[in-house]
């Protein structure tokens, strides 16, 4: 497989196992993942025609996309997910999907003071985070009550988790990994996955 030119199969399977473990391997998450990958595949086939490369098949593209959704390109000396996303703010269509369907909206203990300084009334809207003791969350989400008709009402001081979307922090040691969230309806998430897939594809074919 084309992906095997990038990473050892045993290592790939270990990474895959870890990702599934962190995701909880739920059916709903798996469905979103497949839908996101399907949309990315459609676009990747237009960007990178496999007809140019002898022996490369549609299944190779699927594996590249799956791989792109699991790892940061930093392991190949490339840009991090965060760097790629930060370079393309135009990918966000401001559709509000992340505001309407994300829960819980995580608030780090170190950013609570900033939120309250600029939005004093928020003290009635923030509660402790049972999943992450010592941190916080909005009392009401699904949808987030601060998502207005056109834009977030607290946009300039919104939590980091909102600023970094469609990336989420994973890991509970000193090394945190940004990974794609799985909202297949988000143009930002789709474009980020597509960009990473193209970089990985180009790297893989360069070793054939």
LUMVEX-39131 format. One record per residue: residue number from 1; residue in one letter; y, x, z of N, C-alpha, C in turn. Coordinates in Angstrom, 2 decimals. Layout:
<nodes>
[node NUM; "a"; [Y; X; Z]; [Y; X; Z]; [Y; X; Z]]
...
</nodes>
This chain:
<nodes>
[node 1; "x"; [-1.20; 0.83; 0.00]; [0.00; 0.00; 0.00]; [1.26; 0.87; 0.00]]
[node 2; "x"; [2.33; 0.35; -0.59]; [3.58; 1.09; -0.69]; [4.11; 1.47; 0.70]]
[node 3; "x"; [3.96; 0.58; 1.67]; [4.47; 0.85; 3.01]; [3.80; 2.07; 3.64]]
[node 4; "x"; [2.58; 2.33; 3.24]; [1.83; 3.46; 3.82]; [2.47; 4.81; 3.48]]
[node 5; "x"; [3.35; 4.84; 2.47]; [4.05; 6.09; 2.16]; [5.17; 6.35; 3.17]]
[node 6; "x"; [5.51; 5.32; 3.94]; [6.58; 5.43; 4.93]; [6.07; 5.68; 6.33]]
[node 7; "x"; [4.95; 5.07; 6.67]; [4.48; 5.13; 8.06]; [2.96; 5.02; 8.10]]
[node 8; "x"; [2.36; 5.74; 9.03]; [0.92; 5.68; 9.23]; [0.50; 4.26; 9.61]]
[node 9; "x"; [-0.59; 3.79; 9.05]; [-1.03; 2.41; 9.26]; [-1.31; 2.12; 10.74]]
[node 10; "x"; [-1.93; 3.05; 11.43]; [-2.22; 2.84; 12.86]; [-0.93; 2.67; 13.66]]
[node 11; "x"; [0.08; 3.47; 13.33]; [1.37; 3.37; 14.02]; [2.03; 2.04; 13.69]]
[node 12; "x"; [1.95; 1.62; 12.44]; [2.52; 0.34; 12.04]; [1.89; -0.81; 12.83]]
[node 13; "x"; [0.59; -0.77; 12.98]; [-0.11; -1.83; 13.71]; [0.28; -1.85; 15.18]]
[node 14; "x"; [0.54; -0.67; 15.75]; [0.99; -0.60; 17.15]; [2.37; -1.20; 17.30]]
[node 15; "x"; [3.27; -0.91; 16.34]; [4.61; -1.46; 16.37]; [4.55; -2.98; 16.22]]
[node 16; "x"; [3.71; -3.42; 15.30]; [3.54; -4.85; 15.06]; [3.05; -5.56; 16.32]]
[node 17; "x"; [2.10; -4.96; 16.98]; [1.55; -5.53; 18.22]; [2.63; -5.64; 19.30]]
[node 18; "x"; [3.48; -4.61; 19.40]; [4.54; -4.60; 20.40]; [5.58; -5.68; 20.10]]
[node 19; "x"; [5.93; -5.83; 18.82]; [6.91; -6.84; 18.42]; [6.40; -8.24; 18.74]]
[node 20; "x"; [5.15; -8.51; 18.42]; [4.56; -9.81; 18.70]; [4.52; -10.08; 20.20]]
[node 21; "x"; [4.27; -9.03; 20.96]; [4.23; -9.16; 22.42]; [5.61; -9.55; 22.95]]
[node 22; "x"; [6.66; -8.90; 22.43]; [8.01; -9.20; 22.87]; [8.47; -10.58; 22.43]]
[node 23; "x"; [7.97; -11.04; 21.29]; [8.35; -12.35; 20.78]; [7.57; -13.48; 21.43]]
[node 24; "x"; [6.51; -13.14; 22.12]; [5.70; -14.17; 22.72]; [4.69; -14.77; 21.74]]
[node 25; "x"; [4.78; -14.32; 20.47]; [3.82; -14.75; 19.45]; [3.74; -16.27; 19.32]]
[node 26; "x"; [4.85; -16.96; 19.56]; [4.87; -18.41; 19.47]; [4.83; -18.89; 18.03]]
[node 27; "x"; [4.28; -20.08; 17.82]; [4.17; -20.63; 16.47]; [5.54; -20.84; 15.85]]
[node 28; "x"; [6.51; -21.31; 16.66]; [7.85; -21.58; 16.14]; [8.51; -20.29; 15.66]]
[node 29; "x"; [8.37; -19.21; 16.42]; [8.94; -17.92; 16.04]; [8.26; -17.39; 14.78]]
[node 30; "x"; [6.95; -17.52; 14.73]; [6.21; -17.04; 13.56]; [6.64; -17.79; 12.30]]
[node 31; "x"; [6.89; -19.10; 12.42]; [7.32; -19.90; 11.28]; [8.70; -19.45; 10.79]]
[node 32; "x"; [9.62; -19.23; 11.73]; [10.96; -18.76; 11.36]; [10.89; -17.41; 10.68]]
[node 33; "x"; [10.02; -16.55; 11.21]; [9.85; -15.23; 10.63]; [9.37; -15.31; 9.19]]
[node 34; "x"; [8.39; -16.14; 8.94]; [7.84; -16.29; 7.59]; [8.88; -16.86; 6.63]]
[node 35; "x"; [9.69; -17.81; 7.11]; [10.70; -18.42; 6.26]; [11.80; -17.41; 5.91]]
[node 36; "x"; [12.17; -16.58; 6.90]; [13.17; -15.55; 6.65]; [12.64; -14.53; 5.65]]
[node 37; "x"; [11.39; -14.11; 5.83]; [10.78; -13.13; 4.93]; [10.63; -13.69; 3.52]]
[node 38; "x"; [10.32; -14.98; 3.42]; [10.17; -15.62; 2.11]; [11.50; -15.61; 1.36]]
[node 39; "x"; [12.59; -15.91; 2.06]; [13.92; -15.89; 1.44]; [14.30; -14.48; 1.02]]
[node 40; "x"; [13.97; -13.50; 1.86]; [14.28; -12.11; 1.54]; [13.46; -11.63; 0.34]]
[node 41; "x"; [12.21; -12.06; 0.25]; [11.35; -11.67; -0.87]; [11.93; -12.16; -2.19]]
[node 42; "x"; [12.42; -13.38; -2.18]; [13.00; -13.95; -3.40]; [14.17; -13.11; -3.89]]
[node 43; "x"; [15.01; -12.67; -2.95]; [16.17; -11.86; -3.33]; [15.79; -10.43; -3.66]]
[node 44; "x"; [14.81; -9.88; -2.94]; [14.40; -8.50; -3.19]; [13.79; -8.35; -4.58]]
[node 45; "x"; [13.07; -9.35; -5.04]; [12.45; -9.29; -6.38]; [13.49; -9.26; -7.48]]
[node 46; "x"; [14.68; -9.79; -7.19]; [15.77; -9.72; -8.16]; [16.47; -8.37; -8.10]]
[node 47; "x"; [16.54; -7.81; -6.88]; [17.23; -6.53; -6.69]; [16.37; -5.33; -7.08]]
[node 48; "x"; [15.07; -5.45; -6.84]; [14.16; -4.34; -7.08]; [12.95; -4.84; -7.87]]
[node 49; "x"; [13.04; -4.83; -9.17]; [11.97; -5.33; -10.03]; [10.74; -4.41; -9.95]]
[node 50; "x"; [9.60; -4.99; -9.60]; [8.38; -4.19; -9.48]; [7.79; -3.85; -10.85]]
[node 51; "x"; [8.32; -4.46; -11.90]; [7.83; -4.18; -13.25]; [8.13; -2.73; -13.65]]
[node 52; "x"; [9.12; -2.15; -12.99]; [9.50; -0.77; -13.31]; [8.53; 0.25; -12.73]]
[node 53; "x"; [7.73; -0.19; -11.76]; [6.89; 0.74; -11.02]; [5.41; 0.39; -11.17]]
[node 54; "x"; [4.67; 1.26; -11.78]; [3.25; 1.02; -12.02]; [2.48; 0.97; -10.70]]
[node 55; "x"; [1.65; -0.06; -10.55]; [0.80; -0.16; -9.37]; [1.41; -0.88; -8.19]]
[node 56; "x"; [2.71; -1.14; -8.22]; [3.36; -1.85; -7.12]; [3.24; -3.36; -7.34]]
[node 57; "x"; [2.87; -4.07; -6.29]; [2.63; -5.51; -6.39]; [3.55; -6.29; -5.46]]
[node 58; "x"; [3.48; -7.61; -5.60]; [4.27; -8.50; -4.75]; [3.91; -8.29; -3.28]]
[node 59; "x"; [2.63; -8.02; -3.00]; [2.19; -7.80; -1.62]; [2.88; -6.58; -1.00]]
[node 60; "x"; [3.19; -5.57; -1.85]; [3.89; -4.39; -1.37]; [5.29; -4.76; -0.87]]
[node 61; "x"; [5.96; -5.63; -1.62]; [7.29; -6.07; -1.23]; [7.24; -6.84; 0.08]]
[node 62; "x"; [6.23; -7.68; 0.22]; [6.07; -8.45; 1.46]; [5.89; -7.54; 2.66]]
[node 63; "x"; [5.11; -6.48; 2.50]; [4.88; -5.54; 3.60]; [6.15; -4.76; 3.94]]
[node 64; "x"; [6.94; -4.41; 2.91]; [8.20; -3.70; 3.14]; [9.16; -4.59; 3.93]]
[node 65; "x"; [9.24; -5.85; 3.56]; [10.13; -6.79; 4.25]; [9.69; -6.99; 5.69]]
[node 66; "x"; [8.39; -7.15; 5.89]; [7.86; -7.31; 7.25]; [8.19; -6.09; 8.10]]
[node 67; "x"; [8.04; -4.93; 7.51]; [8.33; -3.67; 8.20]; [9.82; -3.58; 8.53]]
[node 68; "x"; [10.66; -3.98; 7.58]; [12.12; -3.92; 7.78]; [12.56; -4.78; 8.96]]
[node 69; "x"; [11.83; -5.87; 9.19]; [12.18; -6.76; 10.28]; [11.73; -6.27; 11.64]]
[node 70; "x"; [10.92; -5.21; 11.67]; [10.35; -4.74; 12.93]; [10.94; -3.44; 13.44]]
[node 71; "x"; [11.51; -2.63; 12.56]; [11.93; -1.29; 12.98]; [13.40; -1.03; 12.64]]
[node 72; "x"; [13.95; -0.04; 13.30]; [15.28; 0.45; 12.96]; [15.11; 1.62; 12.00]]
[node 73; "x"; [15.96; 1.72; 11.01]; [15.88; 2.80; 10.03]; [16.22; 4.15; 10.64]]
[node 74; "x"; [16.64; 4.15; 11.88]; [16.94; 5.40; 12.58]; [15.71; 6.31; 12.65]]
[node 75; "x"; [14.52; 5.71; 12.66]; [13.31; 6.54; 12.75]; [13.10; 7.36; 11.49]]
[node 76; "x"; [13.82; 7.01; 10.40]; [13.75; 7.78; 9.16]; [15.03; 8.59; 8.96]]
[node 77; "x"; [15.87; 8.61; 10.00]; [17.14; 9.32; 9.87]; [18.21; 8.49; 9.19]]
[node 78; "x"; [17.95; 7.19; 9.08]; [18.91; 6.30; 8.43]; [19.82; 5.61; 9.43]]
[node 79; "x"; [20.61; 4.65; 8.96]; [21.54; 3.94; 9.85]; [20.80; 2.97; 10.75]]
[node 80; "x"; [21.36; 2.71; 11.92]; [20.78; 1.73; 12.82]; [21.08; 0.33; 12.30]]
[node 81; "x"; [20.36; -0.64; 12.80]; [20.63; -2.03; 12.43]; [22.07; -2.39; 12.76]]
[node 82; "x"; [22.52; -1.93; 13.92]; [23.87; -2.24; 14.37]; [24.91; -1.66; 13.41]]
[node 83; "x"; [24.68; -0.43; 12.92]; [25.62; 0.21; 11.99]; [25.66; -0.53; 10.66]]
[node 84; "x"; [24.50; -0.96; 10.18]; [24.45; -1.70; 8.92]; [25.19; -3.02; 9.05]]
[node 85; "x"; [24.90; -3.75; 10.12]; [25.53; -5.05; 10.33]; [27.04; -4.92; 10.50]]
[node 86; "x"; [27.47; -3.91; 11.27]; [28.90; -3.72; 11.53]; [29.68; -3.39; 10.26]]
[node 87; "x"; [29.00; -2.80; 9.28]; [29.66; -2.42; 8.03]; [29.81; -3.60; 7.07]]
[node 88; "x"; [29.20; -4.75; 7.42]; [29.24; -5.89; 6.51]; [29.60; -7.19; 7.21]]
[node 89; "x"; [30.80; -7.28; 7.77]; [31.20; -8.54; 8.41]; [31.27; -9.70; 7.43]]
[node 90; "x"; [31.41; -9.37; 6.12]; [31.50; -10.42; 5.11]; [30.19; -11.21; 4.95]]
[node 91; "x"; [29.10; -10.68; 5.50]; [27.83; -11.40; 5.42]; [27.85; -12.69; 6.24]]
[node 92; "x"; [28.70; -12.75; 7.24]; [28.76; -13.94; 8.09]; [29.53; -15.05; 7.38]]
[node 93; "x"; [28.92; -16.21; 7.20]; [29.57; -17.34; 6.55]; [30.23; -18.28; 7.55]]
[node 94; "x"; [30.15; -17.92; 8.84]; [30.74; -18.73; 9.92]; [30.19; -20.16; 9.89]]
[node 95; "x"; [28.89; -20.26; 9.64]; [28.25; -21.57; 9.58]; [28.04; -22.17; 10.97]]
[node 96; "x"; [28.01; -21.32; 12.00]; [27.85; -21.81; 13.36]; [26.41; -22.03; 13.79]]
[node 97; "x"; [25.44; -21.65; 12.95]; [24.03; -21.85; 13.30]; [23.67; -21.15; 14.60]]
[node 98; "x"; [24.14; -19.91; 14.74]; [23.80; -19.15; 15.95]; [24.41; -19.80; 17.19]]
[node 99; "x"; [25.58; -20.42; 17.04]; [26.24; -21.07; 18.18]; [25.53; -22.37; 18.56]]
[node 100; "x"; [24.96; -23.02; 17.57]; [24.35; -24.32; 17.80]; [22.90; -24.24; 18.25]]
[node 101; "x"; [22.21; -23.12; 17.91]; [20.77; -23.08; 18.13]; [20.30; -21.94; 19.03]]
[node 102; "x"; [21.22; -21.14; 19.58]; [20.82; -20.02; 20.44]; [20.81; -20.45; 21.90]]
[node 103; "x"; [19.75; -20.10; 22.60]; [19.65; -20.42; 24.02]; [18.61; -19.52; 24.68]]
[node 104; "x"; [18.89; -19.00; 25.87]; [20.18; -19.05; 26.56]; [21.15; -18.04; 25.98]]
[node 105; "x"; [22.44; -18.30; 26.14]; [23.47; -17.35; 25.71]; [23.71; -16.39; 26.86]]
[node 106; "x"; [23.19; -15.20; 26.70]; [23.15; -14.19; 27.76]; [24.53; -13.58; 28.02]]
[node 107; "x"; [24.87; -13.43; 29.29]; [26.12; -12.78; 29.69]; [25.76; -11.65; 30.65]]
[node 108; "x"; [26.07; -10.42; 30.24]; [25.78; -9.26; 31.08]; [26.72; -9.26; 32.29]]
[node 109; "x"; [26.21; -8.80; 33.41]; [27.01; -8.79; 34.64]; [28.30; -8.01; 34.49]]
[node 110; "x"; [28.29; -6.95; 33.64]; [29.48; -6.11; 33.47]; [30.56; -6.75; 32.61]]
[node 111; "x"; [30.21; -7.80; 31.86]; [31.22; -8.44; 31.02]; [31.71; -9.76; 31.61]]
[node 112; "x"; [31.16; -10.15; 32.75]; [31.58; -11.40; 33.39]; [33.06; -11.37; 33.75]]
[node 113; "x"; [33.52; -10.24; 34.29]; [34.92; -10.13; 34.69]; [35.87; -10.30; 33.52]]
[node 114; "x"; [35.53; -9.73; 32.37]; [36.37; -9.82; 31.17]; [36.44; -11.26; 30.69]]
[node 115; "x"; [35.29; -11.92; 30.67]; [35.25; -13.32; 30.25]; [36.15; -14.18; 31.12]]
[node 116; "x"; [36.05; -14.01; 32.42]; [36.82; -14.84; 33.35]; [38.31; -14.48; 33.35]]
[node 117; "x"; [38.62; -13.23; 33.08]; [40.02; -12.81; 33.05]; [40.79; -13.53; 31.94]]
[node 118; "x"; [40.12; -13.69; 30.80]; [40.79; -14.33; 29.66]; [40.53; -15.84; 29.58]]
[node 119; "x"; [39.53; -16.29; 30.32]; [39.17; -17.71; 30.30]; [38.82; -18.15; 31.71]]
[node 120; "x"; [39.83; -18.35; 32.53]; [39.62; -18.64; 33.95]; [38.75; -19.87; 34.18]]
[node 121; "x"; [38.88; -20.86; 33.32]; [38.11; -22.10; 33.48]; [36.61; -21.89; 33.30]]
[node 122; "x"; [36.22; -20.75; 32.76]; [34.80; -20.49; 32.52]; [34.00; -20.37; 33.81]]
[node 123; "x"; [34.67; -20.17; 34.92]; [33.94; -20.02; 36.18]; [33.12; -21.27; 36.51]]
[node 124; "x"; [33.49; -22.40; 35.91]; [32.74; -23.64; 36.12]; [31.63; -23.82; 35.09]]
[node 125; "x"; [31.61; -22.94; 34.08]; [30.66; -23.09; 32.97]; [29.58; -22.01; 32.96]]
[node 126; "x"; [29.64; -21.07; 33.90]; [28.69; -19.96; 33.93]; [27.79; -20.05; 35.16]]
[node 127; "x"; [26.50; -19.85; 34.95]; [25.53; -19.89; 36.06]; [24.68; -18.63; 36.03]]
[node 128; "x"; [23.91; -18.42; 37.10]; [23.02; -17.27; 37.15]; [21.90; -17.40; 36.12]]
[node 129; "x"; [21.43; -16.26; 35.64]; [20.36; -16.24; 34.65]; [19.03; -16.03; 35.37]]
[node 130; "x"; [18.22; -17.06; 35.43]; [16.93; -16.99; 36.14]; [15.99; -15.96; 35.52]]
[node 131; "x"; [16.07; -15.80; 34.20]; [15.17; -14.88; 33.50]; [15.56; -13.43; 33.74]]
[node 132; "x"; [16.88; -13.19; 33.90]; [17.37; -11.84; 34.14]; [18.27; -11.87; 35.38]]
[node 133; "x"; [17.67; -11.78; 36.56]; [18.43; -11.83; 37.82]; [19.56; -10.82; 37.86]]
[node 134; "x"; [20.70; -11.25; 38.37]; [21.86; -10.37; 38.43]; [22.78; -10.55; 37.25]]
[node 135; "x"; [22.29; -11.21; 36.19]; [23.09; -11.49; 35.01]; [23.36; -13.00; 34.92]]
[node 136; "x"; [24.03; -13.42; 33.85]; [24.48; -14.80; 33.79]; [24.21; -15.43; 32.43]]
[node 137; "x"; [24.54; -16.70; 32.33]; [24.39; -17.46; 31.09]; [25.34; -18.65; 31.15]]
[node 138; "x"; [25.60; -19.24; 29.98]; [26.39; -20.46; 29.96]; [25.54; -21.63; 30.45]]
[node 139; "x"; [26.17; -22.50; 31.20]; [25.47; -23.66; 31.75]; [24.99; -24.58; 30.64]]
[node 140; "x"; [25.83; -24.74; 29.62]; [25.50; -25.65; 28.51]; [25.43; -24.87; 27.20]]
[node 141; "x"; [24.32; -24.99; 26.50]; [24.21; -24.48; 25.14]; [23.33; -25.46; 24.36]]
[node 142; "x"; [22.97; -25.08; 23.18]; [22.21; -25.97; 22.28]; [22.90; -27.33; 22.09]]
[node 143; "x"; [24.09; -27.40; 21.52]; [24.87; -26.26; 21.03]; [25.77; -25.70; 22.12]]
[node 144; "x"; [26.28; -24.50; 21.88]; [27.25; -23.91; 22.81]; [28.49; -24.79; 22.79]]
[node 145; "x"; [28.98; -25.17; 23.95]; [30.12; -26.09; 24.03]; [31.42; -25.45; 23.59]]
[node 146; "x"; [31.41; -24.11; 23.41]; [32.64; -23.44; 23.00]; [32.72; -23.27; 21.48]]
[node 147; "x"; [31.73; -23.81; 20.78]; [31.79; -23.76; 19.32]; [32.60; -24.95; 18.83]]
[node 148; "x"; [33.78; -24.66; 18.28]; [34.65; -25.72; 17.80]; [34.35; -26.11; 16.38]]
[node 149; "x"; [35.23; -26.90; 15.80]; [35.02; -27.39; 14.43]; [35.01; -26.26; 13.42]]
[node 150; "x"; [35.84; -25.21; 13.67]; [35.94; -24.13; 12.71]; [35.56; -22.77; 13.28]]
[node 151; "x"; [35.75; -22.59; 14.59]; [35.55; -21.26; 15.15]; [35.29; -21.34; 16.65]]
[node 152; "x"; [34.69; -20.30; 17.19]; [34.46; -20.19; 18.63]; [35.80; -20.25; 19.38]]
[node 153; "x"; [35.85; -21.07; 20.41]; [37.09; -21.25; 21.17]; [37.41; -20.04; 22.05]]
[node 154; "x"; [36.41; -19.19; 22.31]; [36.64; -17.99; 23.11]; [36.27; -16.75; 22.29]]
[node 155; "x"; [36.53; -16.81; 21.00]; [36.06; -15.80; 20.05]; [36.46; -14.37; 20.44]]
[node 156; "x"; [37.71; -14.17; 20.85]; [38.20; -12.82; 21.13]; [37.59; -12.20; 22.39]]
[node 157; "x"; [37.01; -13.01; 23.26]; [36.38; -12.47; 24.47]; [34.94; -12.96; 24.60]]
[node 158; "x"; [34.34; -13.34; 23.51]; [32.96; -13.86; 23.52]; [31.99; -12.80; 24.01]]
[node 159; "x"; [30.85; -13.21; 24.56]; [29.86; -12.24; 25.07]; [29.34; -11.30; 23.98]]
[node 160; "x"; [28.85; -10.15; 24.42]; [28.32; -9.15; 23.49]; [27.17; -9.71; 22.65]]
[node 161; "x"; [26.34; -10.56; 23.24]; [25.21; -11.10; 22.50]; [25.68; -11.92; 21.31]]
[node 162; "x"; [26.86; -12.52; 21.43]; [27.44; -13.27; 20.31]; [28.04; -12.32; 19.27]]
[node 163; "x"; [28.66; -11.24; 19.76]; [29.28; -10.26; 18.87]; [28.25; -9.53; 18.01]]
[node 164; "x"; [27.08; -9.30; 18.56]; [26.08; -8.49; 17.86]; [25.12; -9.32; 17.00]]
[node 165; "x"; [25.20; -10.65; 17.09]; [24.29; -11.48; 16.29]; [24.43; -11.14; 14.81]]
[node 166; "x"; [23.38; -11.03; 14.01]; [21.99; -11.45; 14.24]; [21.08; -10.38; 14.84]]
[node 167; "x"; [21.64; -9.51; 15.65]; [20.84; -8.49; 16.32]; [20.69; -8.88; 17.78]]
[node 168; "x"; [19.54; -8.57; 18.34]; [19.32; -8.83; 19.76]; [18.81; -7.57; 20.42]]
[node 169; "x"; [19.11; -7.42; 21.69]; [18.65; -6.25; 22.44]; [17.24; -6.47; 22.94]]
[node 170; "x"; [16.42; -5.47; 22.78]; [15.06; -5.53; 23.31]; [14.78; -4.26; 24.09]]
[node 171; "x"; [13.92; -4.37; 25.08]; [13.55; -3.21; 25.87]; [14.21; -3.25; 27.23]]
[node 172; "x"; [13.48; -2.79; 28.26]; [14.03; -2.81; 29.61]; [14.02; -1.41; 30.23]]
[node 173; "x"; [14.07; -0.39; 29.36]; [14.22; 0.97; 29.87]; [15.56; 1.50; 29.35]]
[node 174; "x"; [15.72; 2.81; 29.31]; [17.00; 3.37; 28.88]; [17.21; 3.29; 27.37]]
[node 175; "x"; [16.15; 3.01; 26.62]; [16.26; 2.94; 25.17]; [16.20; 1.48; 24.75]]
[node 176; "x"; [17.30; 0.98; 24.21]; [17.35; -0.40; 23.77]; [17.29; -0.42; 22.24]]
[node 177; "x"; [16.58; -1.37; 21.70]; [16.40; -1.45; 20.26]; [17.03; -2.74; 19.75]]
[node 178; "x"; [17.83; -2.59; 18.70]; [18.36; -3.77; 18.05]; [17.34; -4.25; 17.02]]
[node 179; "x"; [17.05; -5.51; 17.06]; [16.12; -6.08; 16.09]; [16.70; -7.38; 15.55]]
[node 180; "x"; [16.23; -7.77; 14.39]; [16.69; -9.01; 13.78]; [16.27; -10.22; 14.58]]
[node 181; "x"; [17.20; -11.15; 14.75]; [16.81; -12.45; 15.24]; [16.22; -13.19; 14.04]]
[node 182; "x"; [15.58; -14.32; 14.28]; [14.77; -14.92; 13.23]; [15.33; -16.23; 12.66]]
[node 183; "x"; [16.63; -16.40; 12.71]; [17.19; -17.62; 12.14]; [17.24; -17.52; 10.63]]
[node 184; "x"; [16.28; -18.14; 9.98]; [16.17; -18.05; 8.53]; [17.33; -18.74; 7.83]]
[node 185; "x"; [18.08; -19.57; 8.55]; [19.21; -20.26; 7.95]; [20.49; -19.43; 8.00]]
[node 186; "x"; [20.42; -18.25; 8.62]; [21.60; -17.41; 8.79]; [21.72; -16.41; 7.63]]
[node 187; "x"; [22.81; -16.51; 6.86]; [23.03; -15.60; 5.74]; [23.15; -14.15; 6.21]]
[node 188; "x"; [23.73; -13.98; 7.39]; [23.90; -12.63; 7.94]; [22.54; -11.98; 8.20]]
[node 189; "x"; [21.63; -12.73; 8.86]; [20.30; -12.20; 9.15]; [19.55; -11.90; 7.86]]
[node 190; "x"; [19.68; -12.79; 6.89]; [18.98; -12.61; 5.61]; [19.49; -11.39; 4.87]]
[node 191; "x"; [20.80; -11.23; 4.81]; [21.37; -10.08; 4.11]; [21.05; -8.76; 4.80]]
[node 192; "x"; [21.01; -8.78; 6.12]; [20.65; -7.56; 6.85]; [19.20; -7.18; 6.57]]
[node 193; "x"; [18.31; -8.17; 6.58]; [16.90; -7.90; 6.29]; [16.73; -7.41; 4.86]]
[node 194; "x"; [17.48; -7.99; 3.93]; [17.41; -7.59; 2.53]; [17.91; -6.15; 2.35]]
[node 195; "x"; [19.02; -5.81; 2.98]; [19.57; -4.46; 2.87]; [18.59; -3.42; 3.39]]
[node 196; "x"; [17.99; -3.68; 4.55]; [17.01; -2.76; 5.12]; [15.79; -2.65; 4.22]]
[node 197; "x"; [15.37; -3.77; 3.65]; [14.20; -3.77; 2.76]; [14.45; -2.93; 1.52]]
[node 198; "x"; [15.65; -3.02; 0.96]; [15.97; -2.23; -0.23]; [15.99; -0.74; 0.08]]
[node 199; "x"; [16.53; -0.39; 1.24]; [16.55; 1.02; 1.64]; [15.13; 1.55; 1.82]]
[node 200; "x"; [14.29; 0.77; 2.48]; [12.90; 1.17; 2.69]; [12.13; 1.23; 1.37]]
[node 201; "x"; [12.38; 0.28; 0.49]; [11.72; 0.27; -0.81]; [12.08; 1.52; -1.60]]
[node 202; "x"; [13.36; 1.84; -1.65]; [13.81; 3.01; -2.40]; [13.23; 4.30; -1.82]]
[node 203; "x"; [13.14; 4.35; -0.49]; [12.56; 5.52; 0.16]; [11.07; 5.64; -0.16]]
[node 204; "x"; [10.38; 4.50; -0.16]; [8.93; 4.51; -0.42]; [8.61; 4.94; -1.85]]
[node 205; "x"; [9.33; 4.37; -2.82]; [9.02; 4.70; -4.22]; [9.41; 6.13; -4.56]]
[node 206; "x"; [10.32; 6.71; -3.79]; [10.71; 8.10; -4.05]; [9.57; 9.06; -3.69]]
[node 207; "x"; [8.57; 8.57; -2.92]; [7.45; 9.42; -2.55]; [6.18; 9.15; -3.38]]
[node 208; "x"; [6.31; 8.25; -4.34]; [5.13; 7.95; -5.17]; [4.91; 9.06; -6.20]]
</nodes>
